[in-house]
């Protein structure tokens, strides 16, 4: 049976990553203006990545806890528990056919 995704664990990972980013910004306080700006740019990108991962993990965890809504909407019957990759695939839309490969 696939291991269920822990939403609480994902939230703790996000908080730990946010704390590391804050520590990084605090350590960059003595740099020049341009370097501080670059540090903030990097912090925003890293925080965005961590938040995106948190949201995907949360949605996968919610879907894996109850697949009935997905089954109702798609008309297919899904097993009680799905793998992380299956849930992520079900949640991520495919790109439009006009997008280059």
Order of alpha helices (4+ residues) and beta strands (2+ residues): alpha-alpha-alpha-alpha
